[in-house]
Amino acid sequence: MTRGVGAVVRGDLAHAIALNPGSLLLVAVVIGVFFARRRPTVRMPAWVPITVLAAMWAFQLFKYATGRPL
């Protein structure tokens, strides 16, 4: 995730997606919270963060299994 966020900050979106697609979402959420005029209230079902983390984990396993560069 760290290298993906670094790639987003440098503007290399294709490399960021290859490293971790969640890095784009993370940067977008941080920017949105930073520019929010009021304190944001986040309400979501409990399964959403679990599903997101499972998808990121599966993506990393796919990268290791296929020998794609880290």
C-alpha positions in Angstrom: 0.0 0.0 0.0 2.8 2.4 0.8 4.4 2.1 -2.6 1.0 2.4 -4.3 0.3 5.7 -2.4 3.7 7.0 -3.3 3.1 6.2 -7.0 -0.3 8.1 -6.8 1.4 11.1 -5.2 4.0 11.1 -8.0 1.2 10.9 -10.6 2.0 7.4 -11.9 -1.5 6.0 -11.7 -0.9 2.9 -13.8 2.0 1.9 -11.6 -0.2 2.6 -8.5 -2.9 0.3 -9.8 -0.4 -2.4 -10.6 1.0 -2.2 -7.0 -2.3 -2.0 -5.2 -5.6 -0.7 -6.6 -6.7 0.3 -3.1 -4.1 3.0 -3.0 -6.1 5.2 -5.3 -9.1 4.9 -3.1 -7.1 5.7 0.0 -5.7 8.9 -1.5 -9.2 9.9 -2.7 -10.7 9.4 0.7 -7.9 11.3 2.5 -8.3 14.2 0.1 -12.1 14.2 0.5 -11.8 14.2 4.3 -9.2 17.0 4.2 -11.4 19.3 2.1 -14.7 18.5 3.9 -16.3 21.6 5.4 -17.7 19.7 8.3 -16.7 16.7 10.3 -17.5 13.7 8.1 -19.7 10.9 9.5 -19.0 7.6 8.0 -21.7 4.9 8.2 -21.3 1.6 6.4 -22.2 -2.0 7.0 -19.7 -4.1 9.0 -19.1 -6.3 5.9 -17.7 -3.5 3.7 -14.2 -3.1 5.4 -13.9 -6.9 5.7 -14.7 -7.3 2.0 -12.3 -4.6 1.0 -9.5 -6.1 3.0 -10.2 -9.6 1.7 -10.1 -8.2 -1.9 -6.7 -6.5 -1.3 -5.4 -9.7 0.3 -6.6 -11.8 -2.7 -4.9 -9.3 -5.1 -1.6 -9.6 -3.3 -1.8 -13.4 -3.3 -2.5 -13.3 -7.1 0.5 -11.1 -7.6 2.8 -13.5 -5.6 1.3 -16.6 -7.4 1.8 -15.2 -10.9 5.2 -13.7 -10.2 4.2 -10.2 -11.1 6.6 -7.5 -9.8 6.0 -6.2 -6.3 
